[in-house]
Amino acid sequence: MVEKDDIRRKKAEEEGMVSMARMHDLSKYANDFMILLDEDFRFLEVNERVVEVYGYSREELKTMRAIQFRTPEEKAAFAGQFKDAQTHGKTLYETVHQRKDGTTFPVEINLRVVDSEGKRFYQAIIRDISKRKEVEGKLEALNNQLKANMQQLMASNQQLRANEQQLKAANQQLRANEQQLKAANQQLRASEQHVKVVNRQLESSNLQLRREMAERNQIAEALKNSEAMLRSVVSTVPIGIGIIYDKSIQWTNDHLLQLSGYAREDMMKQNARLFYESDEQYAQTRDRFYRELREKGKAQIETQWSIKNGGIRDILLTGAFLDGKDESRGVVFAALDITDRRKTEEELRKKIREFEIIFKSAVGREERIVELKNKIKELEQELKKK
């Protein structure tokens, strides 16, 4: 019985060799790997590229089966892919092969069924797609970077508009200060005994005001000219970025890990609930965020995160669907820490209130005018820091 099986097998190999003779002549020096298999997936014939790339001799290959080219992780899919070829007569799929020296590389396989005189053969044309995979990986990385840059650009533009509003408010306050100083000058001129002293003080004050107005104008012009520069460097703005898919965090940048205090392995595959103190706070923020996404295609809200060390951070949270309005494809979000900004804004409002109180009591006295000028300078320094 064994001898009969050997005879049948040798005969099948001979028939396969004959049917592949022409293919062998054409493909001997082809760049793709060309293989002929018998019905048990044994190697009958290969071209020179197979011997060269995989590292096995022809004698070794004739003792092997096709599944032995696969990496351990890819062997489980072997039966299903060959079954697809048996059903449809051909199939095209990707897998990972392993050379004799243990190195691996991705391949694309075009597998066809060849039936000849009651016997079945398999003809495989295999292509090394390492370079294609490398290019695809680089394209994906570039697309992700572009999306991140766009989110950072949006956040930077919003900050720029906020700075412009602050500058307008400061200019209005400065014009009000000028009017108050003029009134103080008129009152000082009413006193004949202090005319010379008051005039010298007024000249000094006016000179200082002109300088300050010139500086303000320079700042306003610089803000207009700096917009192009801001656009070019926006990618370096520190901001936490992540991707949520199927209700769990799938990817983050390093800054998000630094902001939250979590290690990457602790955050991956976790629900965004870990950023919030309570289920109620998380549910309210999530519902508001996704409602804006569905209505506008993008979202921007302010919230608070509870970081790993127990602290609370004020966060400006922005986001968009990765694929238009298809929520199932996931969401990219950006988290900007605005805790220090809120503290600074509160301190600035406090200084402005102090300034108003001081100014109301400053009319008619030289010492109070000096104090008023010092407070104005402090306020301008705060605004310049912003």
C-alpha positions in Angstrom: 0.0 0.0 0.0 2.8 2.4 0.9 4.6 1.6 -2.4 1.4 2.4 -4.3 1.1 5.7 -2.5 4.7 6.5 -3.4 4.2 5.6 -7.0 1.1 7.8 -7.2 2.9 10.6 -5.5 5.9 10.4 -7.8 3.6 10.2 -10.8 1.8 13.4 -9.6 5.1 15.1 -9.2 6.2 14.2 -12.6 3.0 15.5 -14.1 3.3 18.7 -12.1 6.9 19.1 -13.3 5.8 18.8 -16.9 2.9 21.2 -16.4 5.3 23.6 -14.8 8.2 23.3 -17.3 7.1 26.3 -19.3 6.4 28.3 -16.2 9.8 27.4 -14.8 11.5 28.7 -18.0 9.6 31.9 -17.8 9.9 32.5 -14.1 13.4 31.2 -13.3 14.8 34.6 -13.1 11.6 36.5 -12.1 11.7 38.8 -9.1 8.5 37.2 -7.6 8.7 33.8 -5.8 6.9 31.1 -7.9 6.0 27.8 -6.3 4.1 24.6 -7.4 2.5 22.5 -4.7 0.9 19.1 -4.8 -2.5 18.4 -3.2 -0.9 17.9 0.2 0.9 21.3 -0.1 4.3 19.7 -0.7 6.8 21.7 -2.8 7.1 20.3 -6.3 8.9 23.1 -8.0 10.2 26.6 -7.1 12.1 29.3 -9.1 15.6 30.6 -8.3 14.3 33.5 -6.2 12.7 31.1 -3.6 16.1 29.3 -3.1 17.9 32.6 -3.0 15.6 34.5 -0.5 14.4 31.7 1.8 17.8 30.1 2.2 16.7 26.4 1.6 18.2 24.2 -1.0 15.9 22.6 -3.6 16.5 19.2 -1.9 15.4 20.6 1.5 12.3 22.3 -0.1 11.1 19.0 -1.6 10.9 17.5 1.9 8.8 20.5 3.2 5.2 21.7 3.1 4.0 25.2 2.4 3.0 25.9 6.0 6.6 25.6 7.1 7.3 29.0 5.4 4.9 30.7 7.9 5.8 32.3 11.2 4.2 30.6 14.2 1.6 33.4 14.6 0.4 33.0 10.9 0.2 29.2 10.8 -3.4 29.2 12.2 -4.7 31.0 9.2 -3.2 28.6 6.7 -6.1 26.2 6.4 -8.7 28.9 5.9 -6.8 30.7 3.2 -6.2 27.4 1.2 -9.9 26.5 1.7 -10.9 29.8 0.1 -8.7 28.9 -2.9 -10.3 25.5 -3.1 -13.8 27.0 -3.1 -13.2 29.8 -5.6 -10.3 28.4 -7.6 -8.1 31.2 -6.6 -7.4 33.7 -3.7 -5.2 36.7 -2.9 -4.1 37.3 0.7 -1.2 38.7 2.8 0.8 36.8 5.5 4.3 36.7 7.1 7.0 34.3 6.0 10.1 33.2 7.8 13.5 32.4 6.2 15.7 29.5 7.2 17.8 31.9 9.3 14.7 32.9 11.3 14.2 36.4 9.8 10.7 37.3 8.7 9.1 39.5 6.0 5.5 40.3 4.9 4.3 38.8 1.6 1.3 38.9 -0.7 0.3 35.5 -2.2 -1.7 34.9 -5.4 -2.8 31.3 -5.1 -4.5 29.4 -7.9 -5.9 25.8 -8.1 -4.7 23.8 -11.1 -6.6 20.5 -11.8 -4.9 18.3 -14.3 -6.0 14.7 -15.2 -7.9 14.2 -12.0 -5.1 15.6 -9.8 -5.0 18.9 -8.0 -2.0 21.2 -7.8 -1.6 24.7 -6.3 0.4 27.4 -8.1 1.5 30.3 -5.8 3.1 33.6 -6.9 4.5 35.3 -3.9 5.6 38.9 -3.7 7.8 40.5 -1.0 5.8 43.6 0.2 8.2 44.9 2.8 8.7 48.2 1.1 5.0 48.6 0.5 4.3 48.0 4.2 7.1 50.5 5.1 5.5 53.2 2.9 2.0 52.5 4.2 3.4 52.9 7.8 5.0 56.2 6.9 1.9 57.5 5.2 -0.2 56.6 8.3 2.2 58.3 10.6 2.2 61.4 8.4 -1.6 61.5 8.4 -1.7 61.2 12.1 0.8 64.0 12.5 -1.3 66.2 10.1 -4.4 65.6 12.2 -2.5 66.5 15.4 -1.1 69.7 13.8 -4.6 70.8 12.7 -5.9 70.3 16.2 -3.0 72.3 17.7 -3.5 75.0 15.1 -7.1 75.4 16.1 -6.2 75.7 19.8 -3.5 78.2 19.0 -5.9 80.4 16.9 -8.4 80.4 19.8 -5.7 81.5 22.2 -4.7 84.2 19.8 -8.2 85.6 19.6 -8.4 85.6 23.4 -5.1 87.5 23.6 -6.5 90.1 21.1 -9.6 90.6 23.3 -7.3 91.1 26.3 -5.3 93.7 24.4 -8.4 95.6 23.4 -9.6 95.7 27.0 -6.2 97.0 28.1 -6.2 99.7 25.4 -9.7 100.8 26.6 -8.4 101.0 30.1 -5.4 103.0 29.0 -7.6 105.5 27.2 -9.7 105.8 30.4 -6.5 106.4 32.4 -5.6 109.2 30.0 -8.9 111.0 30.5 -8.5 110.7 34.3 -5.0 112.1 34.1 -6.2 115.1 32.1 -8.8 115.8 34.7 -6.1 115.6 37.4 -3.9 118.0 35.4 -6.7 120.6 35.3 -7.2 120.4 39.0 -3.5 120.8 39.7 -3.4 123.9 37.5 -6.1 125.5 39.7 -3.5 125.8 42.5 -1.2 128.7 41.7 1.3 127.7 44.4 2.1 124.4 42.8 1.8 125.4 39.1 5.5 124.9 38.2 5.8 121.6 40.2 2.6 120.2 38.7 3.6 121.2 35.1 6.9 119.4 35.4 5.0 116.3 36.7 2.5 116.5 33.9 5.2 116.8 31.2 6.9 113.7 32.6 3.5 111.8 32.8 2.6 112.8 29.2 6.0 111.7 28.0 5.6 108.3 29.7 2.1 107.9 28.3 3.4 108.6 24.8 6.0 106.0 25.2 3.5 103.5 26.5 1.2 104.2 23.6 4.0 103.7 21.2 4.9 100.4 22.9 1.2 99.4 22.7 1.1 100.2 19.0 4.3 98.1 18.4 2.7 95.2 20.3 -0.4 95.4 18.2 1.6 95.4 15.0 3.8 92.6 16.2 0.7 90.5 17.0 -0.5 90.9 13.4 2.9 90.0 12.0 3.4 87.0 14.3 0.3 85.1 13.1 2.3 83.4 10.2 5.1 82.6 12.6 2.6 81.1 15.1 1.3 78.8 12.4 4.7 77.5 11.5 5.6 76.6 15.1 2.2 75.4 16.3 3.3 71.8 16.1 5.7 72.4 19.1 2.9 73.6 21.4 2.7 71.1 24.4 -0.7 69.5 24.3 -2.0 66.1 25.2 -3.4 64.1 22.3 -5.2 60.7 22.3 -7.5 58.5 20.2 -10.6 56.8 21.6 -12.0 53.8 19.7 -14.8 51.4 20.9 -15.1 53.4 24.2 -11.5 52.9 25.2 -8.2 54.8 24.8 -6.2 53.3 22.0 -3.3 55.8 21.6 -1.8 58.8 23.4 1.2 61.1 22.9 3.8 61.5 25.6 2.5 64.9 26.8 -0.9 63.4 27.7 0.9 60.8 29.9 2.9 63.6 31.6 -0.3 65.7 32.1 -2.3 62.8 33.6 0.5 61.1 35.5 -0.4 57.6 34.1 2.0 55.3 32.5 1.2 54.2 28.9 0.5 50.6 30.0 -2.0 51.8 32.7 -3.9 54.0 30.2 -4.1 51.9 27.1 -7.5 50.1 26.6 -9.0 52.0 29.5 -12.2 54.0 29.5 -11.8 57.8 29.8 -13.6 57.5 33.1 -10.2 57.3 34.8 -9.8 61.1 34.3 -12.8 62.1 36.4 -13.6 62.1 40.1 -17.1 60.6 39.8 -19.3 58.7 37.4 -21.7 61.6 37.3 -19.0 64.1 36.3 -17.7 61.7 33.6 -21.2 61.1 32.2 -22.0 64.8 32.0 -18.7 65.7 30.2 -19.0 62.7 27.8 -22.6 63.6 26.9 -21.8 67.2 26.3 -18.7 66.4 24.3 -20.3 63.9 22.0 -23.4 66.1 21.5 -21.2 68.9 20.1 -19.3 66.3 17.9 -22.6 65.0 16.4 -24.1 68.5 15.9 -21.0 70.4 14.7 -18.5 67.7 13.6 -16.1 69.0 16.3 -16.2 69.8 20.0 -14.6 72.2 22.4 -15.5 72.2 26.1 -13.8 73.1 29.4 -13.7 70.4 32.1 -11.7 69.2 35.1 -9.5 66.1 35.2 -8.5 64.2 38.3 -4.9 63.2 37.7 -3.1 60.1 39.1 -1.5 61.9 42.0 -4.9 63.1 43.2 -4.6 66.7 41.9 -7.3 68.5 39.9 -6.4 70.2 36.6 -8.5 72.6 34.5 -8.6 71.2 30.9 -9.7 72.7 27.6 -10.9 69.6 25.7 -11.2 69.6 21.9 -12.0 66.7 19.5 -13.2 65.5 16.2 -14.3 62.2 14.6 -11.4 60.5 12.8 -13.5 59.8 9.7 -15.9 62.7 9.1 -19.1 62.1 11.0 -18.6 58.3 11.4 -18.6 57.9 15.1 -17.7 54.2 14.9 -14.3 54.9 13.4 -13.1 56.6 16.6 -12.4 60.1 18.0 -9.2 62.1 18.3 -9.0 64.5 21.2 -6.6 67.1 22.5 -6.3 68.2 26.1 -4.8 71.6 27.0 -3.9 72.3 30.6 -5.4 75.7 31.4 -5.1 75.6 35.2 -2.3 78.2 35.4 -4.2 80.4 32.9 -7.3 80.5 35.1 -5.2 81.3 38.2 -3.5 84.2 36.3 -6.8 85.5 35.0 -8.2 85.6 38.6 -5.0 87.5 39.8 -5.3 89.9 36.9 -9.0 90.7 37.7 -7.9 91.3 41.4 -5.2 93.7 40.3 -7.7 95.6 38.1 -10.1 96.0 41.1 -7.2 97.3 43.2 -6.3 99.7 40.5 -9.8 101.1 40.3 -9.9 101.6 44.1 -6.5 103.4 44.2 -7.4 105.6 41.2 -10.6 106.9 42.8 -8.6 108.3 45.7 -5.7 109.5 43.7 -7.1 112.9 42.4 -5.3 116.0 43.7 -2.2 114.4 45.3 1.2 114.0 43.8 2.0 110.8 45.8 -1.2 109.1 44.6 -0.4 110.0 40.9 3.0 108.3 41.3 1.2 105.3 42.9 -1.3 105.3 40.0 1.5 105.2 37.4 3.2 102.3 39.2 0.0 100.3 39.2 -0.5 101.0 35.5 3.0 99.7 34.8 2.3 96.6 36.9 -0.9 95.9 35.0 0.9 96.4 31.6 3.7 93.9 32.7 1.0 91.3 33.5 -0.6 91.9 30.1 2.8 91.5 28.4 3.3 88.2 30.1 0.0 87.0 28.6 
